Amino acid sequence: MTARSWRRAAAARAAVPLAAALLAAGCAGPTPSTPRSDARMFTNPVVRTNAPDPQAIRVGQTWYLFHTNGGGRNVPVLTSPDLVDWAEAGDALPELPGWANGGKTWAPEAIQLAPGRFVLYYTAAGRKAGRQCVGRAVASAPEGPYRDDSATPLVCQAELGGSIDASPYRDDDGSLWLLWKNDGNAVRMDTWIWVQRLSADGLRLVGKPTPLLRQTEPWEGRLVEGPFFHRRDGRLYLFFAANAYNRKVYAEGYAVCESPTGPCVKAAENPILRSNAVASGPGHASMVVKDGRTWLLYHAWPPGQEGTTDPGRQVWLDEVTWVDGRPVVHGPTGTPQPRP
């Protein structure tokens, strides 16, 4: 062996334990496509399976997300520590009341009214009415199981096509309200967003319902739906979705209301969330606030797959900023962004 060959062999022998040590210590590191900083980032959608009509509440350090029926569950519930990483947590409403048929349990939304007391509002197929109706159920834990002991629906405007998309709201003065939509587009009638006061326990409606707004703008098509209230800096916002849910024209807008019973004026810049190259038909949203930042949870289809069930309507999370009292949705996004 020449001197040069001996040095080459010695170098090769030395490289083996060095490489092993580097691997053991994890020095190989992430690939350039997964830098260490990605732990502080996320990319939409945050739920990549079919999870329409998402709404989330925070209890302690955990977020609970409810969505329209699927996977054999009436009201699927997911949990997350950070609004980004979600895990399935079962069926929040494992049994429907006697007035409801299964298979069409839509748009559930929950609210905490006291420690250990949660009320879930949901849409289900009314046996007697033959239309979709709104029910309410109670649980001692945010994930359920919720129980509905009522003999009849809470709201069921059968003569107006039925009632869907209920959303509870507690105003700054402590009063409780329920928003919903009459399902007029199912019977070729106008669709209205309605509101009515709730009793302190959240189980009964008080007084008379008030219609707030209906479809009037070209972008809204034949319907408005999926309403929710949000108050900021004393101003009451009514957010809603509009148009055909299974088409890319579906979008999200808002109005400003003088009080929970109106009057409400739609924003001139509507829609504030619409389809783009990464998400189609975004809408039926809910809003959360974390560490002073506002976020919109909503569903959207992968472009070109509107109306499918796999993957179906996925859940997206994008930030909302406020400019001169106007909500600006930074989305739909398809690139990494900082976690909430």
C-alpha positions as CSV (number, residue, x, y, z in Angstrom):
1,M,0.0,0.0,0.0
2,T,1.4,3.4,-0.9
3,A,1.5,6.3,1.5
4,R,-1.3,8.0,-0.4
5,S,-3.5,4.8,-0.3
6,W,-2.9,4.4,3.5
7,R,-4.0,8.0,4.2
8,R,-7.2,7.5,2.1
9,A,-8.1,4.3,4.0
10,A,-7.5,5.9,7.3
11,A,-9.7,8.9,6.5
12,A,-12.5,6.6,5.4
13,R,-12.2,4.6,8.7
14,A,-12.4,7.9,10.7
15,A,-15.4,9.1,8.8
16,V,-17.6,6.1,9.8
17,P,-17.8,6.9,13.6
18,L,-18.1,10.6,12.9
19,A,-21.1,10.1,10.6
20,A,-22.7,7.8,13.2
21,A,-22.2,10.4,15.9
22,L,-23.7,13.1,13.8
23,L,-26.8,10.9,13.1
24,A,-27.2,10.0,16.8
25,A,-27.0,13.6,17.8
26,G,-29.6,14.6,15.2
27,C,-27.2,16.9,13.4
28,A,-28.6,15.9,10.0
29,G,-31.4,18.4,10.8
30,P,-34.5,19.1,8.7
31,T,-34.5,19.3,5.0
32,P,-34.7,22.8,3.4
33,S,-38.4,22.3,2.8
34,T,-39.1,21.8,6.5
35,P,-37.0,24.4,8.4
36,R,-37.0,24.6,12.1
37,S,-38.9,27.8,12.0
38,D,-41.9,25.9,10.6
39,A,-42.9,24.9,14.2
40,R,-44.1,28.5,14.5
41,M,-46.0,28.4,11.2
42,F,-49.1,26.8,9.8
43,T,-50.6,26.3,6.3
44,N,-54.3,26.1,5.5
45,P,-56.5,24.1,5.6
46,V,-56.2,23.3,9.3
47,V,-58.7,20.5,9.0
48,R,-58.2,18.6,5.7
49,T,-61.2,16.3,5.9
50,N,-64.9,17.2,5.3
51,A,-65.9,19.4,8.2
52,P,-68.6,21.9,7.0
53,D,-70.0,24.9,9.0
54,P,-67.3,25.1,11.7
55,Q,-67.7,26.9,15.0
56,A,-65.3,26.9,17.9
57,I,-65.3,27.9,21.5
58,R,-62.5,28.0,24.0
59,V,-62.7,26.4,27.5
60,G,-59.6,26.6,29.6
61,Q,-56.7,26.0,27.3
62,T,-58.6,23.9,24.8
63,W,-60.5,24.8,21.7
64,Y,-63.6,22.8,20.8
65,L,-64.8,22.8,17.1
66,F,-68.2,21.6,16.1
67,H,-69.3,20.9,12.5
68,T,-72.1,19.5,10.4
69,N,-72.8,15.7,10.6
70,G,-70.4,13.3,9.0
71,G,-68.5,10.0,9.6
72,G,-71.6,8.5,11.3
73,R,-71.6,11.3,13.9
74,N,-74.5,13.7,14.4
75,V,-72.3,16.5,15.7
76,P,-68.6,15.8,15.2
77,V,-66.4,17.6,17.7
78,L,-62.6,18.2,17.4
79,T,-60.2,19.6,20.0
80,S,-57.1,21.7,19.6
81,P,-54.6,23.5,21.9
82,D,-53.8,26.2,19.3
83,L,-56.6,26.4,16.6
84,V,-54.2,24.7,14.2
85,D,-53.7,21.1,15.2
86,W,-57.1,19.4,15.6
87,A,-57.9,15.9,16.8
88,E,-61.3,14.1,16.7
89,A,-63.1,13.9,20.0
90,G,-66.2,11.9,19.1
91,D,-69.9,12.8,18.7
92,A,-71.1,15.8,20.8
93,L,-74.8,14.8,20.2
94,P,-74.8,11.0,20.1
95,E,-78.7,10.8,20.4
96,L,-81.3,13.0,18.7
97,P,-84.6,13.8,20.3
98,G,-87.8,12.1,19.2
99,W,-88.9,15.1,17.0
100,A,-85.8,14.7,14.7
101,N,-84.8,12.3,12.0
102,G,-81.1,11.5,11.6
103,G,-78.7,12.3,8.7
104,K,-79.3,16.0,8.3
105,T,-77.8,17.5,11.5
106,W,-76.3,20.8,10.3
107,A,-74.4,23.8,11.5
108,P,-74.1,23.2,15.3
109,E,-72.9,26.0,17.5
110,A,-72.2,25.9,21.3
111,I,-72.0,28.5,24.0
112,Q,-71.0,28.3,27.6
113,L,-73.6,29.9,29.9
114,A,-72.0,29.0,33.3
115,P,-69.3,26.8,34.8
116,G,-70.2,23.2,33.8
117,R,-73.2,24.4,31.7
118,F,-73.1,24.4,27.9
119,V,-75.9,24.7,25.3
120,L,-75.6,23.4,21.8
121,Y,-77.9,24.8,19.0
122,Y,-78.2,22.6,15.9
123,T,-80.3,22.0,12.8
124,A,-82.1,18.6,12.3
125,A,-84.8,17.2,10.1
126,G,-88.2,17.7,11.8
127,R,-90.4,14.6,11.6
128,K,-93.7,16.5,11.9
129,A,-92.7,19.5,9.9
130,G,-91.0,17.7,7.1
131,R,-88.5,20.6,7.1
132,Q,-85.2,21.4,8.8
133,C,-85.7,22.8,12.3
134,V,-83.5,24.1,15.1
135,G,-83.1,22.3,18.4
136,R,-81.1,22.9,21.6
137,A,-79.2,20.4,23.8
138,V,-77.4,20.8,27.2
139,A,-74.1,19.3,28.5
140,S,-71.9,19.7,31.5
141,A,-68.7,19.5,29.4
142,P,-67.9,21.4,26.2
143,E,-67.4,18.2,24.2
144,G,-70.6,16.7,25.4
145,P,-72.5,14.5,25.4
146,Y,-75.3,17.0,24.8
147,R,-78.8,15.9,25.6
148,D,-82.0,17.4,24.1
149,D,-85.0,16.6,26.3
150,S,-87.5,18.8,24.3
151,A,-90.6,17.3,22.7
152,T,-90.6,19.9,19.9
153,P,-88.0,22.0,18.0
154,L,-87.0,25.4,19.4
155,V,-87.6,27.0,16.0
156,C,-89.3,25.5,12.9
157,Q,-90.8,27.9,10.4
158,A,-92.2,25.2,8.2
159,E,-94.3,27.7,6.3
160,L,-91.1,29.6,5.3
161,G,-89.2,26.5,4.2
162,G,-87.9,25.6,7.7
163,S,-85.2,27.0,10.0
164,I,-81.5,26.4,9.9
165,D,-78.1,27.8,10.9
166,A,-78.7,28.8,14.5
167,S,-76.1,30.9,16.3
168,P,-76.2,32.0,19.9
169,Y,-74.8,35.3,21.1
170,R,-74.3,36.9,24.5
171,D,-74.2,40.7,24.2
172,D,-72.1,43.0,26.5
173,D,-75.1,43.7,28.7
174,G,-75.5,39.9,29.4
175,S,-78.6,39.4,27.2
176,L,-78.8,36.2,25.1
177,W,-79.9,36.1,21.5
178,L,-80.3,33.5,18.8
179,L,-79.8,34.1,15.1
180,W,-81.0,31.8,12.4
181,K,-82.1,31.7,8.8
182,N,-85.4,30.6,7.4
183,D,-84.7,28.0,4.6
184,G,-86.7,29.9,2.0
185,N,-84.5,28.9,-0.9
186,A,-85.7,25.3,-0.4
187,V,-89.2,26.4,-1.3
188,R,-88.4,29.3,-3.7
189,M,-89.0,32.0,-1.1
190,D,-86.9,34.8,0.3
191,T,-84.3,33.9,2.9
192,W,-84.2,36.1,6.0
193,I,-81.7,36.3,8.9
194,W,-83.8,36.3,12.0
195,V,-83.1,37.1,15.7
196,Q,-84.9,36.5,18.9
197,R,-84.0,36.9,22.5
198,L,-83.3,33.8,24.6
199,S,-84.1,33.1,28.2
200,A,-81.3,33.2,30.7
201,D,-80.9,29.4,30.6
202,G,-80.7,29.5,26.8
203,L,-83.5,27.0,26.4
204,R,-86.5,29.1,25.5
205,L,-87.2,32.0,23.1
206,V,-88.6,35.2,24.6
207,G,-90.8,37.7,22.8
208,K,-91.2,37.7,19.0
209,P,-88.6,37.1,16.2
210,T,-87.3,40.0,14.2
211,P,-86.2,39.7,10.6
212,L,-82.8,41.5,10.1
213,L,-81.9,41.2,6.4
214,R,-82.4,39.1,3.3
215,Q,-80.7,38.5,0.0
216,T,-80.7,41.8,-2.0
217,E,-77.3,42.1,-3.7
218,P,-76.2,40.4,-6.9
219,W,-73.3,38.5,-5.2
220,E,-75.7,37.0,-2.7
221,G,-77.7,35.0,-5.4
222,R,-80.9,33.5,-3.9
223,L,-79.9,33.3,-0.3
224,V,-78.1,34.5,2.8
225,E,-77.2,32.1,5.7
226,G,-74.8,31.1,8.4
227,P,-75.2,34.3,10.5
228,F,-73.2,35.2,13.6
229,F,-72.8,38.4,15.7
230,H,-69.5,39.9,16.8
231,R,-69.1,43.1,18.8
232,R,-65.9,45.1,18.7
233,D,-65.3,48.6,20.2
234,G,-69.0,48.9,20.9
235,R,-70.0,48.2,17.3
236,L,-72.2,45.2,16.5
237,Y,-71.3,43.3,13.3
238,L,-73.6,40.7,11.7
239,F,-71.6,38.3,9.5
240,F,-73.3,36.0,7.0
241,A,-72.6,33.8,4.0
242,A,-74.5,34.0,0.7
243,N,-75.1,32.2,-2.6
244,A,-74.9,28.5,-3.5
245,Y,-72.8,26.6,-1.0
246,N,-71.6,24.1,-3.6
247,R,-70.3,26.7,-6.1
248,K,-67.3,29.0,-6.2
249,V,-69.6,32.0,-6.0
250,Y,-70.3,31.2,-2.3
251,A,-68.8,34.0,-0.2
252,E,-68.9,35.9,3.1
253,G,-70.1,39.4,3.9
254,Y,-71.2,41.5,6.9
255,A,-73.6,44.2,8.0
256,V,-73.4,46.7,10.9
257,C,-76.4,46.7,13.3
258,E,-77.5,49.4,15.7
259,S,-78.6,46.6,18.2
260,P,-79.3,42.9,18.1
261,T,-82.7,43.6,16.7
262,G,-81.4,46.0,14.1
263,P,-81.6,47.9,11.9
264,C,-78.6,46.5,10.0
265,V,-76.8,48.0,7.0
266,K,-74.8,45.8,4.7
267,A,-71.2,46.8,4.0
268,A,-70.5,48.3,0.6
269,E,-67.3,46.3,0.2
270,N,-69.0,42.9,0.4
271,P,-68.1,40.2,-0.1
272,I,-65.1,40.3,2.2
273,L,-64.1,36.7,1.7
274,R,-64.4,35.0,-1.7
275,S,-62.9,32.3,-3.9
276,N,-59.3,32.5,-5.2
277,A,-56.7,30.2,-6.6
278,V,-56.3,28.2,-3.4
279,A,-59.8,27.9,-2.0
280,S,-63.3,27.8,-3.6
281,G,-66.6,28.9,-2.1
282,P,-65.3,30.1,1.3
283,G,-68.0,30.9,3.9
284,H,-70.2,29.8,6.7
285,A,-67.7,31.2,9.2
286,S,-67.3,31.8,12.9
287,M,-65.0,34.2,14.7
288,V,-62.6,33.7,17.6
289,V,-60.3,36.0,19.4
290,K,-57.0,34.8,20.8
291,D,-54.4,37.0,22.5
292,G,-56.0,40.1,21.1
293,R,-56.0,38.9,17.5
294,T,-59.1,38.1,15.6
295,W,-59.4,34.9,13.4
296,L,-62.0,33.6,11.1
297,L,-62.8,29.9,10.9
298,Y,-64.6,28.9,7.7
299,H,-65.0,26.1,5.3
300,A,-63.9,26.0,1.6
301,W,-63.6,23.5,-1.2
302,P,-60.4,22.6,-3.1
303,P,-60.7,24.5,-6.4
304,G,-62.4,22.4,-9.0
305,Q,-63.9,20.0,-6.4
306,E,-67.0,21.9,-5.4
307,G,-69.8,19.7,-4.3
308,T,-67.6,16.6,-3.5
309,T,-67.4,14.8,-0.2
310,D,-63.7,13.8,-0.4
311,P,-62.1,15.9,0.8
312,G,-65.2,18.0,0.8
313,R,-65.4,21.3,2.7
314,Q,-62.2,21.7,4.6
315,V,-61.6,24.1,7.5
316,W,-59.5,27.2,7.0
317,L,-58.2,29.7,9.5
318,D,-57.2,33.3,8.6
319,E,-56.6,36.5,10.5
320,V,-59.0,39.4,10.5
321,T,-57.7,42.9,11.0
322,W,-59.8,46.0,11.6
323,V,-59.3,49.1,9.4
324,D,-61.4,52.2,10.4
325,G,-64.0,49.8,11.9
326,R,-64.1,47.5,8.8
327,P,-63.1,43.9,9.1
328,V,-60.5,42.8,6.6
329,V,-60.0,39.1,6.1
330,H,-56.5,38.1,5.1
331,G,-57.4,35.0,3.1
332,P,-58.0,32.5,1.8
333,T,-54.3,31.9,2.2
334,G,-52.3,29.0,0.8
335,T,-48.8,29.9,2.1
336,P,-47.3,29.4,5.6
337,Q,-48.2,32.1,8.2
338,P,-47.5,32.5,11.9
339,R,-49.6,30.5,14.2
340,P,-52.2,32.3,16.4
